[in-house]
C-alpha cells in the first residue's frame, strides 16, 4: 500500500510536491487543499482540489499532510490545526520563532496521537543537519553558512514595496573571496557585507525617479543597508525573459584543526546548487513525509525536527538493504 | 559526570582518539588497551596503558570502548568480543563484509545489553550518510563518490609487497575533468580509469630493476591495472621528508533533475578536505561514542550503523538548545 499524501496550499511549493511525489514509487497524491475556490484550480497532474474544510472528512484517506503555505501567516495557524487530524510536515523557516512553533505543533500532535516534522527544507533543514554533524564531529571548529547565488523572495518583496517600483527580483550572492578565506581555514567572524552582496533587478513605473528609488533600496534597514547592493533598472520584458526562475543554493563550511600541535586542518563543505528552490525544498518535504508516516506507525507521536529523525526513516529501502548498498 | 571512554589499539587511529577527546568537554579517557606490553607504551597525554585482558576487570569504569584496530584482522574479532562487556564503536570499513560484521556485533550486543555502532568514519560513515540523504531526497538522481587526493594505505601496502621495493606511498587522485562533468549534471557511468588516477612514490632496494618494478605495479590486478598509474622513484630521504602525512578526502556528488519537463538541475555536493585522515576518522568515532552512551542509557540495545542514529545523539547540547541555535 502506498503512502497517501495531501498538499495544503497550491503555490510554488505545493506544485513542487505534486511534481516530486512522482519520483517516489511508494507514495501517491490524494488531493490539493486550498483556500481558493477549488473549481478554479487546474492541477498539473489532474489531482483533485478541495477546500481546506473538506480535509476534515478525509482523515482516513490521507496518511500525511504536507503544508505548503508561507511561514509568516499560513503555517503558524495551519500546521497545529492540521496536526489535530493528520500527521504533518512543514517548512516553517522563521528561525527565531521555531521553538514556539515547534511547541504548538508538539502539543497538537501529542493530544491527537500524530507525528509532526517542522522546519523541513534546506535552510532550515539540510543545512541545519550539516551544522549539527559538523559541530558534533569537530566541536573545536567554526561553521559558516553562505547563501546563493539565488533569488530571495523576502528581499524581492521589500523592493516591490518601494514607491514607484512595479516589479523586482533580488539575488543574494556569496562573496567568493570570503568563501575562499573560510575554505582555507580562516576562522574570523565576517560581517554581513563581507559575506554576501545583493543584486537587484528593478522595473519602475513610468516617470518614477530612479535615483530616489536606488537610494531608498540601498539604505533600507535590515534588508540592504548592511550590504553592498547593486541596483539594475530593466524593462518589464527583460524581467519576464531573464528573471523568472527561482534558483538558489549555498554552502555550509565547517573548518577545524586537529593534532597535538593543532597542525592539521580539516574542512567539511556542503554545497547546494539548485535550479529550482521550491522543487528542491519539496523534495526534502516529501522524504520527511515518508519519515512522518513511519514514525506514526511506530507510535512515536509528537513534533520533531530534522535533528531527531534517524536518516534511515527517509529512504524507501529497508535498513538491511541500505547497510548493504550505501554504507 | 563525564562519559568515560577506553581506546583499544594504539596506532594512528587510537592516537587520533586520544587527541580529539580533549575537544569534547563531556568526555574523558580512562585508558588505552593494547596487544603490546603496556610498559612499553608512552601515551601522548599520559593516559595509562593496559593489556587487552585488563579490560575485563574495568567493566564498571568505562562507558564506551572505541575500537581502533584494523578491519582485516582486528575488528572482526575484537568488536564482537568487547561488545560482550562494553558499549562499542568501530570503523570497520571492508564494505562487502559489513552485513556479516554487523550481525555478529548485534548478536553480542543483544545478548549482553550493550549498544554497538559499527562502520563509523567518513567512508563508510559520513559519505554513506550523504549517499542516503541524497537518494532519499532525489531518488530519481544519480550519486557518484570520488576519493582523494589522499594516501591509500591499502595501495601503499600493495606496492611494498613488490620485490625490490623498500617503501612506498600511493595517492589516490580524483580526475578533475570527470568531477566537473558530474557536477554539471552528466549522469553517465564512468569507469574506474575515468574517475581516479593513482600516483605512487617508491623507494627501491639498491640494484633493483626499476623497469620491472614499475611494470609490476602498473599491471597489478584490482589495485592498479584498471587505472592510469604514475610511478615516481624517490630516495628514502625524500619519502621521509615529503610523504609522511596522511591527508585524504573526497566528494559525494548527487545530481538530479526536477520539474514537470525535467527542466531544473539540482546538485548536492559534500566535500571533505582532510590534512589528517586518522584524526578526522577519530573525530567521527568520538561523536558516535557519545551516541552509543546515550542510546545505551535509553536501553536501545543492539548494533546500529550511522543510518539508524538520529543526528541529535551526536551533539553534546540538548535538543532544545540545538533547535534554537542550529536549526
Boltz contact constraints between the chains, C-beta under 6 A:
constraints:
  - contact:
      token1: [A, 19]
      token2: [B, 260]
      max_distance: 6.0
  - contact:
      token1: [A, 20]
      token2: [B, 258]
      max_distance: 6.0
  - contact:
      token1: [A, 23]
      token2: [B, 139]
      max_distance: 6.0
  - contact:
      token1: [A, 23]
      token2: [B, 140]
      max_distance: 6.0
  - contact:
      token1: [A, 44]
      token2: [B, 260]
      max_distance: 6.0
  - contact:
      token1: [A, 98]
      token2: [B, 327]
      max_distance: 6.0
  - contact:
      token1: [A, 99]
      token2: [B, 324]
      max_distance: 6.0
  - contact:
      token1: [A, 119]
      token2: [B, 327]
      max_distance: 6.0
  - contact:
      token1: [A, 124]
      token2: [B, 327]
      max_distance: 6.0
  - contact:
      token1: [A, 128]
      token2: [B, 326]
      max_distance: 6.0
  - contact:
      token1: [A, 128]
      token2: [B, 327]
      max_distance: 6.0
  - contact:
      token1: [A, 129]
      token2: [B, 311]
      max_distance: 6.0
  - contact:
      token1: [A, 131]
      token2: [B, 326]
      max_distance: 6.0
  - contact:
      token1: [A, 132]
      token2: [B, 311]
      max_distance: 6.0
  - contact:
      token1: [A, 132]
      token2: [B, 315]
      max_distance: 6.0
  - contact:
      token1: [A, 132]
      token2: [B, 326]
      max_distance: 6.0
  - contact:
      token1: [A, 136]
      token2: [B, 287]
      max_distance: 6.0
  - contact:
      token1: [A, 136]
      token2: [B, 314]
      max_distance: 6.0
  - contact:
      token1: [A, 136]
      token2: [B, 315]
      max_distance: 6.0
  - contact:
      token1: [A, 137]
      token2: [B, 283]
      max_distance: 6.0
  - contact:
      token1: [A, 137]
      token2: [B, 284]
      max_distance: 6.0
  - contact:
      token1: [A, 137]
      token2: [B, 287]
      max_distance: 6.0
  - contact:
      token1: [A, 138]
      token2: [B, 283]
      max_distance: 6.0
  - contact:
      token1: [A, 139]
      token2: [B, 23]
      max_distance: 6.0
  - contact:
      token1: [A, 140]
      token2: [B, 23]
      max_distance: 6.0
  - contact:
      token1: [A, 258]
      token2: [B, 20]
      max_distance: 6.0
  - contact:
      token1: [A, 258]
      token2: [B, 276]
      max_distance: 6.0
  - contact:
      token1: [A, 258]
      token2: [B, 279]
      max_distance: 6.0
  - contact:
      token1: [A, 260]
      token2: [B, 19]
      max_distance: 6.0
  - contact:
      token1: [A, 260]
      token2: [B, 44]
      max_distance: 6.0
  - contact:
      token1: [A, 264]
      token2: [B, 275]
      max_distance: 6.0
  - contact:
      token1: [A, 264]
      token2: [B, 276]
      max_distance: 6.0
  - contact:
      token1: [A, 264]
      token2: [B, 279]
      max_distance: 6.0
  - contact:
      token1: [A, 265]
      token2: [B, 275]
      max_distance: 6.0
  - contact:
      token1: [A, 266]
      token2: [B, 274]
      max_distance: 6.0
  - contact:
      token1: [A, 266]
      token2: [B, 280]
      max_distance: 6.0
  - contact:
      token1: [A, 267]
      token2: [B, 273]
      max_distance: 6.0
  - contact:
      token1: [A, 268]
      token2: [B, 272]
      max_distance: 6.0
  - contact:
      token1: [A, 269]
      token2: [B, 271]
      max_distance: 6.0
  - contact:
      token1: [A, 270]
      token2: [B, 270]
      max_distance: 6.0
  - contact:
      token1: [A, 271]
      token2: [B, 269]
      max_distance: 6.0
  - contact:
      token1: [A, 272]
      token2: [B, 268]
      max_distance: 6.0
  - contact:
      token1: [A, 273]
      token2: [B, 267]
      max_distance: 6.0
  - contact:
      token1: [A, 274]
      token2: [B, 266]
      max_distance: 6.0
  - contact:
      token1: [A, 275]
      token2: [B, 264]
      max_distance: 6.0
  - contact:
      token1: [A, 275]
      token2: [B, 265]
      max_distance: 6.0
  - contact:
      token1: [A, 276]
      token2: [B, 258]
      max_distance: 6.0
  - contact:
      token1: [A, 276]
      token2: [B, 264]
      max_distance: 6.0
  - contact:
      token1: [A, 279]
      token2: [B, 258]
      max_distance: 6.0
  - contact:
      token1: [A, 279]
      token2: [B, 264]
      max_distance: 6.0
  - contact:
      token1: [A, 280]
      token2: [B, 266]
      max_distance: 6.0
  - contact:
      token1: [A, 283]
      token2: [B, 137]
      max_distance: 6.0
  - contact:
      token1: [A, 283]
      token2: [B, 138]
      max_distance: 6.0
  - contact:
      token1: [A, 284]
      token2: [B, 137]
      max_distance: 6.0
  - contact:
      token1: [A, 287]
      token2: [B, 136]
      max_distance: 6.0
  - contact:
      token1: [A, 287]
      token2: [B, 137]
      max_distance: 6.0
  - contact:
      token1: [A, 305]
      token2: [B, 323]
      max_distance: 6.0
  - contact:
      token1: [A, 305]
      token2: [B, 327]
      max_distance: 6.0
  - contact:
      token1: [A, 307]
      token2: [B, 311]
      max_distance: 6.0
  - contact:
      token1: [A, 307]
      token2: [B, 312]
      max_distance: 6.0
  - contact:
      token1: [A, 307]
      token2: [B, 322]
      max_distance: 6.0
  - contact:
      token1: [A, 308]
      token2: [B, 310]
      max_distance: 6.0
  - contact:
      token1: [A, 308]
      token2: [B, 312]
      max_distance: 6.0
  - contact:
      token1: [A, 310]
      token2: [B, 308]
      max_distance: 6.0
  - contact:
      token1: [A, 310]
      token2: [B, 310]
      max_distance: 6.0
  - contact:
      token1: [A, 311]
      token2: [B, 129]
      max_distance: 6.0
  - contact:
      token1: [A, 311]
      token2: [B, 132]
      max_distance: 6.0
  - contact:
      token1: [A, 311]
      token2: [B, 307]
      max_distance: 6.0
  - contact:
      token1: [A, 312]
      token2: [B, 307]
      max_distance: 6.0
  - contact:
      token1: [A, 312]
      token2: [B, 308]
      max_distance: 6.0
  - contact:
      token1: [A, 314]
      token2: [B, 136]
      max_distance: 6.0
  - contact:
      token1: [A, 315]
      token2: [B, 132]
      max_distance: 6.0
  - contact:
      token1: [A, 315]
      token2: [B, 136]
      max_distance: 6.0
  - contact:
      token1: [A, 322]
      token2: [B, 307]
      max_distance: 6.0
  - contact:
      token1: [A, 323]
      token2: [B, 305]
      max_distance: 6.0
  - contact:
      token1: [A, 324]
      token2: [B, 99]
      max_distance: 6.0
  - contact:
      token1: [A, 326]
      token2: [B, 128]
      max_distance: 6.0
  - contact:
      token1: [A, 326]
      token2: [B, 131]
      max_distance: 6.0
  - contact:
      token1: [A, 326]
      token2: [B, 132]
      max_distance: 6.0
  - contact:
      token1: [A, 327]
      token2: [B, 98]
      max_distance: 6.0
  - contact:
      token1: [A, 327]
      token2: [B, 119]
      max_distance: 6.0
  - contact:
      token1: [A, 327]
      token2: [B, 124]
      max_distance: 6.0
  - contact:
      token1: [A, 327]
      token2: [B, 128]
      max_distance: 6.0
  - contact:
      token1: [A, 327]
      token2: [B, 305]
      max_distance: 6.0
